[in-house]
Amino acid sequence: MRTSYDFAPLWRSTIGFDRLFDLVDAAQQTGAEDNYPPCNVERLSDDRYQISLAVAGFSADEIAITAEQSVLTVEGHKADKQQRDFLYQGISSRPFKRQFNLADYVQVKGATFDNGLLQIDLVRELPEAMKPRRISIAGSAGPNVRQIDGKAA
């Protein structure tokens, strides 16, 4: 049983969380989502991730990876359309499109394709302005201390 949540009270008291509410809303609508091809999402370290997709039957030139703003899209289309006479077809070769929402500052660093497994490497790179920095505390000069020509007396 799925429950629908009303985010109206949060909309009134939060600013800048639009994307978060959109993701929560989209997560509630995933009933009919196609989960092909199967994939793993793995955290390799605090700032490194890897997505692995099982794309058996596809070659590297039949797969397109697109990173656009905060969405990573992986699409696959089989090139050959020749008629084959399968007695049983257990390996799917249907076209697919998988999308992954990326957090802020997560970038795609590369992709490899080996033995039917597509691996996409992701890294979170915070800009210098967003990283924590130490703030020095300036000492206050007391009433008996004078400063002349940049030297304390």
Summary of the structure (lengths in Angstrom):
residues: 153
radius of gyration: 25.9
end to end distance: 76.2
largest distance: 97.7
contacts: 267
relative contact order: 0.16
helix: 17%
strand: 35%
